[in-house]
């Protein structure tokens, strides 16, 4: 894309916007700061999303298959109690997730995610 007011010049002599912008040190500095800020925010969002990986068994395993495996072991009452405590621990972990997670200018609301995780658990 060429700079404005160059229609009288031959096509090969016209200066593109990129060259004009690249020469301005203030614009380059702002672009670099903006790029770094966006990359930092992206990294923080990825780190936050990775914190939900402890629940990946909810969407990677079928609950029917897990129940069959559990029942194959001829579980006793204590085994059921232990499993219920395990699920109660997962519910407590979900409840401990903050409802709003602030990352820079982003405010990530987790109410719907928490409700979905609880229903799956």
C-alpha positions as CSV (number, residue, x, y, z in Angstrom):
1,X,0.0,0.0,0.0
2,X,1.4,3.3,-1.0
3,X,1.5,6.6,0.8
4,X,-1.0,9.2,-0.3
5,X,-0.3,12.1,-2.7
6,X,2.0,10.1,-5.0
7,X,-0.4,9.5,-7.9
8,X,1.8,11.8,-10.1
9,X,4.9,9.7,-9.5
10,X,5.6,6.5,-11.5
11,X,4.5,3.3,-9.8
12,X,8.1,2.1,-9.1
13,X,9.1,5.4,-7.4
14,X,6.1,5.5,-5.0
15,X,7.0,5.1,-1.3
16,X,4.9,2.5,0.6
17,X,3.4,3.2,4.0
18,X,5.7,0.5,5.6
19,X,8.9,2.4,4.8
20,X,7.4,5.7,6.1
21,X,6.2,4.0,9.3
22,X,9.5,2.1,9.8
23,X,11.5,5.4,9.7
24,X,9.5,6.9,12.6
25,X,11.3,5.8,15.8
26,X,8.3,6.7,18.1
27,X,5.9,4.5,16.0
28,X,8.4,1.6,16.0
29,X,8.9,2.0,19.8
30,X,5.1,2.0,20.4
31,X,4.6,-1.1,18.2
32,X,7.4,-3.0,20.0
33,X,5.8,-2.1,23.4
34,X,2.4,-3.1,22.2
35,X,3.7,-6.4,20.9
36,X,5.5,-7.2,24.2
37,X,2.4,-6.3,26.1
38,X,0.2,-8.5,24.0
39,X,2.7,-11.4,24.3
40,X,2.8,-11.0,28.1
41,X,-0.9,-11.1,28.3
42,X,-1.1,-14.1,26.1
43,X,1.4,-15.9,28.3
44,X,-0.5,-15.1,31.4
45,X,-3.8,-16.2,29.9
46,X,-2.2,-19.5,28.8
47,X,-0.8,-20.0,32.4
48,X,-4.3,-19.4,33.8
49,X,-5.9,-21.8,31.4
50,X,-3.3,-24.4,32.2
51,X,-4.4,-24.3,35.8
52,X,-7.5,-26.1,34.7
53,X,-5.5,-29.1,33.4
54,X,-6.1,-30.9,36.7
55,X,-9.7,-31.4,35.5
56,X,-8.8,-32.8,32.1
57,X,-9.9,-36.2,33.1
58,X,-13.5,-34.9,32.9
59,X,-13.3,-34.5,29.2
60,X,-10.6,-37.0,28.2
61,X,-12.2,-40.1,30.0
62,X,-15.7,-41.4,29.6
63,X,-17.4,-41.6,33.0
64,X,-19.0,-45.0,32.0
65,X,-15.5,-46.5,31.4
66,X,-14.2,-45.1,34.7
67,X,-17.2,-46.6,36.5
68,X,-16.7,-50.0,34.9
69,X,-13.0,-50.0,35.9
70,X,-13.9,-49.0,39.5
71,X,-16.6,-51.8,39.7
72,X,-14.2,-54.4,38.4
73,X,-12.1,-54.0,41.5
74,X,-15.1,-55.3,43.6
75,X,-15.2,-52.1,45.7
76,X,-16.2,-52.1,49.3
77,X,-18.0,-49.4,51.3
78,X,-14.6,-47.8,52.2
79,X,-13.7,-47.6,48.5
80,X,-16.9,-45.7,47.7
81,X,-16.4,-43.4,50.6
82,X,-12.8,-42.7,49.4
83,X,-14.0,-42.0,45.9
84,X,-16.7,-39.6,47.2
85,X,-14.1,-37.8,49.3
86,X,-11.9,-37.5,46.1
87,X,-14.8,-35.9,44.2
88,X,-15.6,-33.6,47.2
89,X,-11.9,-32.5,47.0
90,X,-12.4,-31.6,43.4
91,X,-15.5,-29.6,44.2
92,X,-13.5,-27.7,46.9
93,X,-10.8,-27.0,44.3
94,X,-13.4,-25.6,41.9
95,X,-15.0,-23.5,44.7
96,X,-11.5,-22.1,45.5
97,X,-11.2,-20.7,41.9
98,X,-11.7,-16.9,42.0
99,X,-14.8,-15.7,40.2
100,X,-12.9,-12.9,38.4
101,X,-9.3,-13.3,37.3
102,X,-7.6,-10.1,36.3
103,X,-4.9,-10.2,33.7
104,X,-3.8,-6.7,32.7
105,X,-6.8,-5.1,31.1
106,X,-8.7,-8.4,30.9
107,X,-11.1,-9.5,33.5
108,X,-11.8,-13.2,33.0
109,X,-15.1,-14.3,34.6
110,X,-15.1,-18.0,35.7
111,X,-18.7,-18.5,37.1
112,X,-19.8,-20.5,34.0
113,X,-16.7,-22.6,33.9
114,X,-17.0,-23.3,37.6
115,X,-20.7,-24.3,37.2
116,X,-19.8,-26.6,34.3
117,X,-16.9,-28.3,36.1
118,X,-19.2,-28.9,39.2
119,X,-21.9,-30.4,37.0
120,X,-19.4,-32.8,35.4
121,X,-17.8,-33.7,38.7
